[in-house]
């Protein structure tokens, strides 16, 4: 099943638990949320890994060559 379908089913089930109205609006919100997460989550993970690699490279450079800070 695609993430959109699963998101719609979960959103519809959560909305149906309130019992106020139909589960259709919850299914739409769930489907939209699933599609947004398909885009945002990989970007956030890529950014976090890139940031960690950059911090590691800076730390390695400082250990190898010393601190770049100079005092006058």
MDAnalysis code that builds the backbone (N, CA, C; Angstrom):
import MDAnalysis as mda
import numpy as np

u = mda.Universe.empty(216, n_residues=72, atom_resindex=np.repeat(np.arange(72), 3), trajectory=True)
u.add_TopologyAttr("name", ["N", "CA", "C"] * 72)
u.add_TopologyAttr("resid", np.arange(1, 73))
u.add_TopologyAttr("resname", ["UNK", "UNK", "UNK", "UNK", "UNK", "UNK", "UNK", "UNK", "UNK", "UNK", "UNK", "UNK", "UNK", "UNK", "UNK", "UNK", "UNK", "UNK", "UNK", "UNK", "UNK", "UNK", "UNK", "UNK", "UNK", "UNK", "UNK", "UNK", "UNK", "UNK", "UNK", "UNK", "UNK", "UNK", "UNK", "UNK", "UNK", "UNK", "UNK", "UNK", "UNK", "UNK", "UNK", "UNK", "UNK", "UNK", "UNK", "UNK", "UNK", "UNK", "UNK", "UNK", "UNK", "UNK", "UNK", "UNK", "UNK", "UNK", "UNK", "UNK", "UNK", "UNK", "UNK", "UNK", "UNK", "UNK", "UNK", "UNK", "UNK", "UNK", "UNK", "UNK"])
u.atoms.positions = np.array([
    [0.840, -1.179, 0.000],
    [0.000, 0.000, 0.000],
    [0.882, 1.239, 0.000],
    [0.389, 2.261, -0.613],
    [1.172, 3.490, -0.646],
    [0.989, 4.263, 0.651],
    [1.896, 5.176, 0.881],
    [1.841, 5.982, 2.095],
    [0.578, 6.842, 2.120],
    [0.118, 7.265, 0.963],
    [-1.095, 8.081, 0.903],
    [-2.300, 7.286, 1.383],
    [-2.404, 6.047, 0.946],
    [-3.529, 5.201, 1.356],
    [-3.468, 4.901, 2.839],
    [-2.295, 4.562, 3.334],
    [-2.148, 4.262, 4.762],
    [-2.448, 5.505, 5.588],
    [-1.954, 6.658, 5.152],
    [-2.242, 7.900, 5.867],
    [-3.719, 8.210, 5.891],
    [-4.408, 7.961, 4.777],
    [-5.853, 8.194, 4.725],
    [-6.596, 7.256, 5.663],
    [-6.187, 5.998, 5.702],
    [-6.856, 5.044, 6.595],
    [-6.631, 5.404, 8.059],
    [-5.412, 5.763, 8.409],
    [-5.119, 6.132, 9.799],
    [-5.845, 7.419, 10.172],
    [-5.800, 8.424, 9.289],
    [-6.503, 9.678, 9.555],
    [-8.003, 9.476, 9.692],
    [-8.561, 8.645, 8.834],
    [-9.990, 8.360, 8.918],
    [-10.355, 7.635, 10.201],
    [-9.512, 6.693, 10.618],
    [-9.787, 5.954, 11.855],
    [-9.699, 6.864, 13.069],
    [-8.710, 7.744, 13.088],
    [-8.575, 8.663, 14.219],
    [-9.767, 9.621, 14.257],
    [-10.172, 10.136, 13.103],
    [-11.297, 11.063, 13.062],
    [-12.609, 10.370, 13.418],
    [-12.746, 9.112, 13.060],
    [-13.976, 8.383, 13.364],
    [-14.122, 8.104, 14.855],
    [-13.028, 8.118, 15.595],
    [-13.104, 7.855, 17.031],
    [-13.847, 8.955, 17.772],
    [-13.840, 10.177, 17.239],
    [-14.551, 11.270, 17.905],
    [-16.057, 11.102, 17.769],
    [-16.516, 10.519, 16.660],
    [-17.933, 10.241, 16.472],
    [-18.773, 11.444, 16.094],
    [-18.171, 12.596, 15.871],
    [-18.939, 13.793, 15.558],
    [-19.484, 13.792, 14.135],
    [-18.654, 13.427, 13.174],
    [-19.062, 13.474, 11.778],
    [-18.412, 12.308, 11.046],
    [-18.450, 12.342, 9.736],
    [-17.865, 11.248, 8.967],
    [-16.346, 11.281, 9.059],
    [-15.737, 10.200, 8.664],
    [-14.283, 10.082, 8.731],
    [-13.608, 10.605, 7.477],
    [-14.370, 11.154, 6.541],
    [-13.806, 11.584, 5.261],
    [-12.815, 12.730, 5.428],
    [-13.158, 13.712, 6.264],
    [-12.230, 14.835, 6.413],
    [-10.942, 14.395, 7.104],
    [-11.016, 13.459, 8.020],
    [-9.805, 12.916, 8.643],
    [-8.965, 12.136, 7.652],
    [-9.628, 11.445, 6.735],
    [-8.899, 10.692, 5.711],
    [-8.154, 11.635, 4.772],
    [-8.774, 12.752, 4.429],
    [-8.117, 13.729, 3.561],
    [-6.908, 14.328, 4.275],
    [-7.081, 14.703, 5.527],
    [-5.967, 15.274, 6.296],
    [-4.851, 14.248, 6.459],
    [-5.201, 12.999, 6.696],
    [-4.197, 11.944, 6.813],
    [-3.438, 11.720, 5.524],
    [-4.128, 11.764, 4.405],
    [-3.475, 11.577, 3.102],
    [-2.526, 12.734, 2.799],
    [-2.960, 13.948, 3.100],
    [-2.095, 15.111, 2.875],
    [-0.880, 15.044, 3.788],
    [-1.095, 14.686, 5.050],
    [0.023, 14.574, 5.998],
    [1.031, 13.525, 5.554],
    [0.554, 12.415, 5.040],
    [1.458, 11.364, 4.572],
    [2.299, 11.844, 3.404],
    [1.689, 12.584, 2.486],
    [2.438, 13.099, 1.339],
    [3.459, 14.146, 1.762],
    [3.110, 14.979, 2.715],
    [4.060, 15.977, 3.214],
    [5.230, 15.282, 3.897],
    [4.939, 14.272, 4.703],
    [6.012, 13.547, 5.401],
    [6.929, 12.812, 4.431],
    [6.387, 12.352, 3.287],
    [7.227, 11.684, 2.287],
    [8.289, 12.629, 1.744],
    [8.022, 13.916, 1.763],
    [8.977, 14.901, 1.258],
    [9.849, 15.450, 2.382],
    [9.248, 15.804, 3.502],
    [9.952, 16.491, 4.579],
    [10.890, 15.563, 5.341],
    [10.475, 14.354, 5.621],
    [11.285, 13.441, 6.432],
    [12.632, 13.108, 5.785],
    [12.693, 12.755, 4.502],
    [14.012, 12.519, 3.900],
    [14.897, 13.770, 3.889],
    [14.300, 14.933, 3.685],
    [15.086, 16.170, 3.725],
    [15.659, 16.414, 5.108],
    [14.860, 16.187, 6.138],
    [15.340, 16.397, 7.512],
    [16.453, 15.416, 7.864],
    [16.312, 14.167, 7.460],
    [17.347, 13.171, 7.738],
    [18.626, 13.504, 6.979],
    [18.500, 13.911, 5.721],
    [19.669, 14.289, 4.929],
    [20.383, 15.481, 5.552],
    [19.631, 16.471, 6.002],
    [20.221, 17.638, 6.645],
    [20.948, 17.242, 7.921],
    [20.324, 16.386, 8.748],
    [20.939, 15.975, 10.015],
    [22.229, 15.196, 9.782],
    [22.236, 14.303, 8.815],
    [23.445, 13.528, 8.514],
    [24.533, 14.454, 7.971],
    [24.172, 15.369, 7.092],
    [25.143, 16.317, 6.562],
    [25.739, 17.192, 7.648],
    [24.899, 17.648, 8.562],
    [25.379, 18.478, 9.676],
    [26.344, 17.682, 10.548],
    [26.012, 16.428, 10.844],
    [26.889, 15.597, 11.673],
    [28.228, 15.348, 10.983],
    [28.212, 15.107, 9.688],
    [29.458, 14.897, 8.946],
    [30.286, 16.174, 8.948],
    [29.661, 17.321, 8.762],
    [30.377, 18.591, 8.778],
    [31.010, 18.848, 10.143],
    [30.268, 18.605, 11.207],
    [30.818, 18.794, 12.561],
    [31.977, 17.832, 12.798],
    [31.860, 16.607, 12.328],
    [32.945, 15.639, 12.471],
    [34.178, 16.054, 11.692],
    [33.980, 16.598, 10.500],
    [35.117, 17.052, 9.695],
    [35.814, 18.235, 10.356],
    [35.056, 19.147, 10.927],
    [35.647, 20.293, 11.623],
    [36.431, 19.819, 12.844],
    [35.875, 18.894, 13.582],
    [36.558, 18.359, 14.760],
    [37.840, 17.629, 14.357],
    [37.798, 16.865, 13.301],
    [38.981, 16.155, 12.817],
    [40.058, 17.131, 12.365],
    [39.655, 18.195, 11.675],
    [40.609, 19.210, 11.220],
    [41.261, 19.908, 12.408],
    [40.457, 20.227, 13.435],
    [41.010, 20.887, 14.613],
    [41.979, 19.982, 15.359],
    [41.684, 18.709, 15.412],
    [42.603, 17.773, 16.081],
    [43.887, 17.598, 15.288],
    [43.781, 17.617, 13.962],
    [44.955, 17.389, 13.116],
    [45.838, 18.628, 13.022],
    [45.238, 19.799, 12.868],
    [46.008, 21.006, 12.606],
    [45.950, 22.030, 13.729],
    [45.225, 21.765, 14.769],
    [45.073, 22.731, 15.849],
    [43.918, 23.687, 15.574],
    [43.643, 24.511, 16.545],
    [42.531, 25.437, 16.434],
    [42.863, 26.549, 15.455],
    [41.875, 27.021, 14.717],
    [42.084, 28.084, 13.738],
    [42.010, 29.449, 14.394],
    [41.656, 29.515, 15.667],
    [41.535, 30.796, 16.361],
    [42.922, 31.349, 16.677],
    [43.135, 32.593, 16.322],
    [44.409, 33.253, 16.629],
    [44.131, 34.489, 17.439],
    [44.964, 34.776, 18.401],
    [44.782, 35.958, 19.229],
    [45.888, 36.954, 18.920],
    [45.556, 38.220, 18.867],
    [46.514, 39.262, 18.557],
    [46.812, 40.061, 19.768],
])
